[in-house]
């Protein structure tokens, strides 16, 4: 897999292989919140996030070395790279900590409002970016889905989810802020591998600090399920799925690939119900469908920028 596409590459329309791979990737991304919940009984939540980033950092560095990809150089990316890493770490702090207060299904649906926040941020802050009518409609539909989700949270019986839901929205905002920062800085011209390395390395340290501040216990004895969950989060999601995503981007039309991201929250809801036994109300099912439809419209509105290409996988 080349680090960067060749000059003026010819991108292919989606074929069965690309579509199948994208469906597999969105299923993997949708499973992540469920995996976090599965490890929670024996590995504290934010500590999981730090371990995930640390393991994935080592794997990305090894990958870069094996491919001869330079990650060190005076290219003006240090400051924005550190800032992107801080935003990335904040995003995952809210995701992992938020899962103590809401369900995996609700987290994945609300988190995937990020493409809508990204589109608004790019249109506001980056010259030349604008929102087409279709994208505004998509944002409106996704936010309507959010209103349904919060209404369902007010009506839900048992433990309240509103705190966790709010943390999911905060995580989506930080995800969008990371993408906008990269698009508006020198990171937009850096390799995808280097940009990811910044985010993973900085977030590993930041999340360890947050874990300590929350007084999470680091004296852990993970059960087999927790070990499997940590391996899935670190190796499959944070490393392998990213490489698979970038491989697709070197060969296929990015705008067609990105539309598949609507499936991630739907997979997340399905896995949360099937694996964790979470109850999915009719109102929340409608909310998930509205958010997914909004994401599809936002991503179909215009071709994704380099920054959104680098950060579609979460």
KEBATOR-735948 format. One record per residue: x, z, y of N, C-alpha, C, CB in turn; residue in one letter. Coordinates in pm, whole numbers, plus 50000, padded with zeros to 5 digits. Atoms other than C-alpha are relative to their C-alpha. Glycine has a CB too. Layout:
# residues N
XZYXZYXZYXZYA
...
//
This chain:
# residues 314
500845000049880500005000050000500875000050124499055012150001X
499175000449881501624989450328499565010250102499984986250061X
500314990149898501825014250612499174993950111501275005950058X
500785006549897500514989250867499634986049952500774999450134X
500385013350040498604956950821500944989650058498584997150042X
499185010649944500504924350874499394994950129500164988749900X
500515005249875500184907151213498794991049977501094992550076X
501205008250005496744891551268499484998649858500284986350057X
500425000850138495524900550920498624993949988500035013749936X
501325005350029492584882650769499255010549921500084986549921X
500774989850067490024908950684498904993549917499405009950101X
500975005750092487754901950390498645006750017500485001549856X
501314993450008484004907850375499975009049877498844989749996X
500044990650111483014935450140499644993149869499005011150029X
500335004650134483064927249771499615012149916501184992249936X
500464989150087481974947949472501045011149991499694994749860X
498974989750009485344965749454500005008850124501374993649981X
499984992249877485284976149818498765008850011500094990850122X
501234992249991481654987249806500035011749902498784991149972X
499914989250099482245007049487500975010950042500424994549866X
499024990149955485325023749632499455008350114501304993150043X
500574992649888483485033149951498945009949953499414990450103X
501004990850053480625048249753500705012049935499084992949898X
499244989050062483155068549552500595009150106501114994449910X
499404991849895484895080049871498965008650071500714991150101X
501024992049932481695090850043499475011149908498844991050047X
500394989450094480755109949727501045011250001499854994349857X
498934990049994484145127449737499895008250128501394993349992X
500114992849873483735136150106498745008850002499974990050116X
501224992050005480185148350042500135012249912498864991649952X
499814988950093481415171149764500865011150059500644995049872X
499024990449952483965189049980499395013550036500724994450119X
500604987349960481625215350125499565008149878498794997750094X
500394993350124480355223049776501245006349935499324990049903X
498774994750059483935227349651500465012650072501114989550004X
499614988249923484635252049931499185012149955499814997650151X
500874989250044481645272849828500385005049860498544995450001X
499674996250137482755272349463501245009149994500234987649916X
498794991950000486145287549550499845013050078501154992250058X
500164988649909484765313049798500005013749932498744998550076X
500014986550060484245341749548501395006049980499304999549868X
498664994450025488005344849485501054995750102500454995949863X
499055004249897489705326749776499275000150135500594985749969X
500694999549871488695335750136499904986250064500745009550095X
500365013549953487185306550325501074993650088498715000650076X
499045006249909489625300650612501374998849933500125008250130X
498755001250075492585307550384499994987549913500235012449913X
500125012650074491295278950167500414988250087498564998149948X
499705011149909491535256150469501494999050027499235001750132X
498565000149976495125266550538500764994749879500505014150035X
499365004950123496115260850175499804984949987499445007249876X
500305014350007494405226850181500934991950090498544997550041X
499165007449905496315215650490501475000649960499815005550141X
498594998650038499645229450364500364991149882500315014649967X
499735008450118499445212150026499954985350039498995002949888X
500125013949959498265179650182501174995750088498684997750072X
498835003349917501125181150436501194996449913500375011950092X
498885002950090503685182650157499814986549933500135011149892X
500275012750067502025153449980500174988150095498595000049941X
499855010949902501885132250297501474997850033499205003150129X
498575001549972505555139350373500714993049883500645013750027X
499405006550116506495129550018499624985349994499575007049870X
500465014049997504405098050046500784992150104498484999350030X
499305007049894506015088650377501444997149961499945008050129X
498615002050040509495093650236500114989249893500615013149948X
499945009950108508745072949925499764985950051498995003349892X
500315013249945507445044450142500914996250117498554999550046X
499105002949889510185046550404499325000350135500634986849979X
500764999149874507725056050680500645010750088498505003349973X
499344990649909509455072350977498965008950068500834992450106X
500914990649937507695103651098500625007250119499535010149900X
499294993549890510335115351348500574989350091501115009449947X
499475009649904511205096651664499485003050139499634985749959X
500404997749862511005097352042499024989150043501245000350094X
501025010049968507745078452079498905005750088499404994649872X
500984994149910505885102052312498775005749932499574990050098X
501184995050071503535114552041500025015049975499864992849869X
499894985950037504755150552013498895008450063501365005450042X
501004991649932502485166452276498594996649954500114998450152X
501355002950050499315147352185499855002949851499654985550027X
500074996950142500185151851818499735014849976501294996049931X
500264985650013500345189651855498595003450045501035008050083X
501374997549952497115189152056498984995449897499764992850133X
500925004950103495405168051790499975009549881500414986049954X
499944990550109496595192451527499225012750030501425003449969X
500754988149961495125221651721498504997449992500395004450142X
501425003350008491765204151754499544998549855499724987050077X
500295001750142491845194551387499885013649931501104991449932X
500054986650056492595230551294498765007550043501235007850039X
501204993349952489765243351512498764994749927499844998050152X
501125005950075487385219151344499855006649863500214984849983X
500094994850135488245231850999499825015249997501234996249922X
500304985749991488195268151109498505002150009500715006450122X
501454998849987484575263351211499294995749872499504991650118X
500645004450125483745244150892500075010949895500674987149948X
499824990450109485205269450652499375013550032501495001849971X
500624987349964484165300650842498484998650006500545004950134X
501445002249989480735285550904499285000149868499744987250068X
500645000350131480085281650534499665013949948500894993049901X
500434986450034479805319550514498615002950055500995010350053X
501254997349929476675316550730498954989149984500295001850145X
500995010650021474955284550619500274993649865500054989450114X
499865006550129474495262550316500954988150009498644995449947X
499125011750003476825234650207499254987650046500564997949859X
500795011749961474015209350255499844999350152498625000449934X
500194999949855473355219950613501324997250072499425013550046X
498705002349938477065220450695500364985250001501085008049927X
499555013950006477745184850578499124991050086500004995149856X
500895008349918474685170350752500335001750148498535003649974X
499754997749857475385186751088501424996150039499765014750034X
498635004149971479135180351066500094985150028500925003649884X
499915014549985478505143151038499254994750122499484993449877X
500375004449865477075142351387501234995450078499275011350076X
498765003249929480725137251483500094985550046501175002949912X
499935013849948480485098851500499184998050126499534990449895X
500815001249879477745102851760500725006150120498635006849980X
499234993749892479795127151970501224991450036500455014249960X
498845008649974482805103851932499624988150086500624995249868X
500445011749924480875073752058499735003650146498754993949937X
500274995649864479705093252363501305003150073499075012450000X
498734996449937483185106952433500844987850035500785009049910X
499245012149971484855073052406499414992350117500064991049877X
500645007349890482295057052637500225006950134498504998649973X
499854992349877482785084752892501445000550048499495014049979X
498624997049962486555089252886500984988449984500485011349920X
499045010650028488185057152762499554987050066500164998149847X
500365012449933488205026352985499764988749899501094996050099X
500285011350086486654995852824499065003149885501264994649946X
500934996250106484575015552576498585000950059500415013649935X
501394998849956480805013352605499105001049878499594988150089X
500974998650108477725020352397498974988950010499325013850005X
501065010050007475434992452287498665007049982500274990049883X
501344994250012471684997752282499775005549859498924989550033X
500194995550138471765000651903500675013649978500574989749902X
499314987250016474275029051927499245011450068501404999050056X
500794989649934472175048152180498785003749915499554995250140X
501144997250088469205044751946500465008549882499344986949950X
499484992450113471345057351658500295014450038501264993549948X
499734986349954472495087451861498715007850016500784999750133X
501294993349984468895095451950499385004049867499054991250075X
500564997050132467815093551586500775011449935500044987649910X
499194989350060470725115351471499715013450065501504996850012X
500304987449933469995141751735498585004849967500174998450152X
501334996150045466325141151633500095006849863499054987849993X
499764993750129467525148651282500575014150015500954991549917X
499444986749975469535177851421498915009850041501074999250109X
501104991349959466415191651587499165004249879499114992850105X
500734996850122464605189651253500775010549918499764987349916X
499184990850079467515207451082499955014150058501454995049994X
500054986849939467525235951334498615006249988500424999250148X
501364994950019463735238951313499845005549859498964989050028X
500054995350139464105242050938500775013149985500584989349905X
499254987650004466735268950994499205011850054501284998650079X
500854989349946464285289151206498935004149899499354995750132X
501124997450092461585285850940500455004849864499184987749984X
499514996850134463815292550639499855014949969501464995749984X
500074986250046463245323850437501385004449952498945001749887X
498714995150046466115346250330500995001150113500564991049892X
498954998349901469445347850509499924989150107501394999749933X
500055010149894469405330350851501224991049997499885006750138X
498905009850002471545299250887500424995550139499604988049919X
499785005549866471565294551263501445001650047499075006550098X
498604998249960475045309251318500884989449935500505014049963X
499225010150070476545286751053499684985950047499775001049853X
500395013249950474565256951181500684997150135498464999250016X
499335001749870475945262451531501494997549981499785012450088X
498575002250027479465264351386500234985949946500535010549899X
499895013850048478845231151209500004990250117498864996749904X
500045008549880477925215351543501325000950075498835003950092X
498714998249932481075230351699501094992249927500375015050007X
499015007550077483145215451416499874985050026499855002849850X
500225014249972481565181351479500564996350137498494996549993X
499475002549866482475184051849501534999549997499525010950099X
498535000150009486105192651764500514987749926500495012649930X
499645012450070486255163551517499974988350099499054997349880X
500115010849902485015140151789501095001150107498615000350066X
498974998249898487435155152043501364995549948500065014650044X
498755004550060490325148651803500114984850006500125004849856X
500005014750001489355112151769500164994350140498714994849938X
499915004949863488895107252144501415002150054498975007050091X
498634997449954492275123652217500964989649944500455014249957X
499095009750062494025100751972499804986150059499804999749848X
500305013249943492285070052110500564998650141498484997650002X
499605000549860493275079152466501475003450022499155009350081X
498614996049986496895089052395500924990449925500205014349950X
499045008650071500065074052248499825000449849501415004250034X
500274999650143498845084251906499214987649954499225012649965X
500755012150036496625053251918500934989149949499214994950120X
499045010250044499815032851862500935005249890500834995250119X
499194994450108501355056051604499434996049865500095015450013X
500495003150134501105050451232498955010249958501164999849898X
501044990950049498115065351056500605011749924499024992549910X
499364989350077500445085350830500585010650093501114994349911X
499424990349906502245101351125498915008150068500864992950104X
501094992949936498985110051295499405010349907498934990350047X
500544990550098497655126250980500975011649978499714992949867X
499004989650021500925145350931499955010450112501414993949991X
500144990649889500605160551279498815009349976499824992350134X
501224992050014497065171951208500115010149887498814991049977X
499914991150115497755186550866501015011250022500374992049876X
498954990049984501005204450955499605010750102501314993350043X
500384990449896499725220351276498835008549953499654992950132X
501184992550042496395229951124500335010149891498934990449951X
499624990450105498075246550823500455013250063501124994249912X
499534987949931499795270951061498875006850075501144996550097X
501094994449919496815275451293498975007049911499324989150083X
501024994150087494395282051007500505012749931499574989849895X
499444987650054496765307750855499895011350101501464998049959X
500124989949893496775325851191498555004650013500504994250135X
501414996549991492965324451209499585008749882499124987350007X
500314992150119492705337350852500505014450016500634993649876X
499464986649979494965366750939499205007650106501474999250041X
500784993749893492995373451259498655004849949499814990350117X
501284996050060489795374951053500185010649892499304987849941X
499664989850099491565399450821499564996049859499365013350037X
500265004550136490985378350515501115005049908499874984649993X
499014995150096492735391750207500824988449947499315007649885X
499125010250058495755371550099500475004149860501214997750092X
499704995850137496035391049773498914994249910500065015849987X
501045007150072494115365949566500434997349856499644986950072X
499785003750140493775358549197498944989749965499945012649902X
501045010250016491895325549187499574998149854500494986850055X
500555003550130489625318648892500274985249975498485003249993X
499785014350029489975284948714499184990750090499654997249854X
500825008349912487085271248920500604999150140498575005650008X
499395000149868488865281449241501244991250003500355014350043X
498835008850006492095264549132499574985350002500835002949872X
500505013850003490135232849055499494995850137498894998449895X
500535002949866488405234949393501134997450099499135011450048X
498895001749908491675239349583500754987049975500975011849989X
499355012750032493245210049398499164988350050500234998749848X
500905010749953490205188549477500094998650151498545002949957X
499965000549854490235197949845501334994450053499775013850057X
498675003449949493995193249888500464986249956501015010449955X
499435012250056494945164749659499034988350009500415002249854X
500975011050005491765144449623499464996650138498855003549906X
500635002849871490105148549963501034997550109499105011650040X
499125000749884492885155150215501154990349983500545013650030X
498885009250021495455132150054499564986849938501055006649911X
500285012550072494245106649798498874992050064499645003149856X
501115007649942490935097849964500424993450131498795009150023X
499495006049877492745091950293500784987349971500905010050076X
499215011850035495195067850129499104988749952501035003349893X
500935010350047492345049649957499254993750117499015006049899X
500705004949880490505046850290500904990350078499575011750089X
499115008749923493545032550465500304987149925501295007450034X
499815012150080494165008350179498854990250021500145003549851X
501155008649976490644994950226500074993650139498695008049986X
499935005149863491234991250601501034988850016500325011250096X
499015010749990494254968950539499474986949942501285004049928X
500485011850070492094944350345498594995550035500065002549856X
501415003249978488454945950450499605002750145499115008049905X
500504998349865486414944850770499645014650023498784991050025X
500184985749975486524979850916498575003350041500965004750108X
501364997249955483094977151079499045000749882499544989450098X
500874999650119481504970150739500275012549917500214987549915X
499664988150078483374998650573499415012750063501515001449988X
500394987749933482485024750835498515003049987500364999350147X
501444997850013478755019350794499685008749879499264986649990X
500244992150121479065035450450500045015050026501014996349894X
499904985649975479755069050616498655006850005500745002450129X
501334993950000475995074250638499705006749866498934989550031X
500294994550133476075081750265500595013849979500524990649894X
499344987150022478355112050299499055011950010501135001750099X
500924988549997475715136850421498954999649890499325000650134X
500995000950108473275123650162500605004849869499494985549986X
499324994850119475785129449883500185015250011501374993049982X
499804985749982476515163650031498755008049968500445002950141X
501274993350028472845173550017499714999949850498844993350078X
500285001250144472485160549660500895009349918500204985649955X
499084991550076475595178649533499705014950023501454996950039X
500324986049972474615211049708498815004549916499715001950149X
501184996750081471285210149526500345000549852498894989850025X
499725001250144472645199349186501045010149952500474986049968X
498894991350043475835220449175499775014550038501314995150060X
500164986349951475005250949385498585005249987500445000850144X
501404995850011471255251449331499365002950134499915012149914X
500604997749869470555251149706498634993350008500924994750112X
501345005349981466905245949793499984990750120498975011350017X
500095009949892466275214850002498534998450037500624986349958X
501395001149955463045216850202499704985750041499725009750117X
500425013549958461045185850291500464997350143498474998449989X
499605001849860461825191550660501494997150010499645012650083X
498565002449995465565193450596500364986649938500765011349929X
499765013350058465435162450373499774989250105499094997749878X
500255009549891463895143650666501145000450101498655003150070X
498884998649906466625157550893501234992649949500335014950023X
498835006650057469345145150657499874984850007500215004349855X
500225014549995467805110450640500134994750143498614996549943X
499895004349860467535108451020501464999950046499165009350091X
498594999749962471155118951069500754988449936500655013549959X
499345011150069472305093650808499664986650064499624999949852X
500415012549936470285065850969500664998550137498474999450015X
499355000549869471675074851312501474996449990499865013350070X
498585003150021475255074051182500184985249969500595008549886X
499905014150037474675039851028499844991150122498954996449895X
500215008149880473365026051358501165001250097498715004150069X
498864998149909476205041251563501214992149951500365015050012X
498835007150053478875026851332499794985049993500325005249862X
500275014350005477134993151310499954993850139498714997349928X
500175005049865476914990451687501184992250053499725011150092X
498805007049956480504979151740501115003049903500405003950144X
498904997350090483764976351547500705012950036501004988450001X
499334987449971485555009951512501374997850060500125008349875X
498675000649942488675016451715501035004649900500085008450127X
498944995350089492045024051561499875014949973501374997050060X
500114985550018491425060851620498925003749901499735006950133X
501074996650094488105061451437500364995349861498684993850044X
499565004450131489665041651155500895010549934500744986750010X
499054990350057492365067951111499305013049961501125003050101X
500564986750018489935096851107498584999949945500025007450130X
501335000350059486825085950921499895009649883499654986049955X
500024991250119487775106250614500165014450042501114996149900X
499884985649974487145143350633499845007349868498945004850104X
//
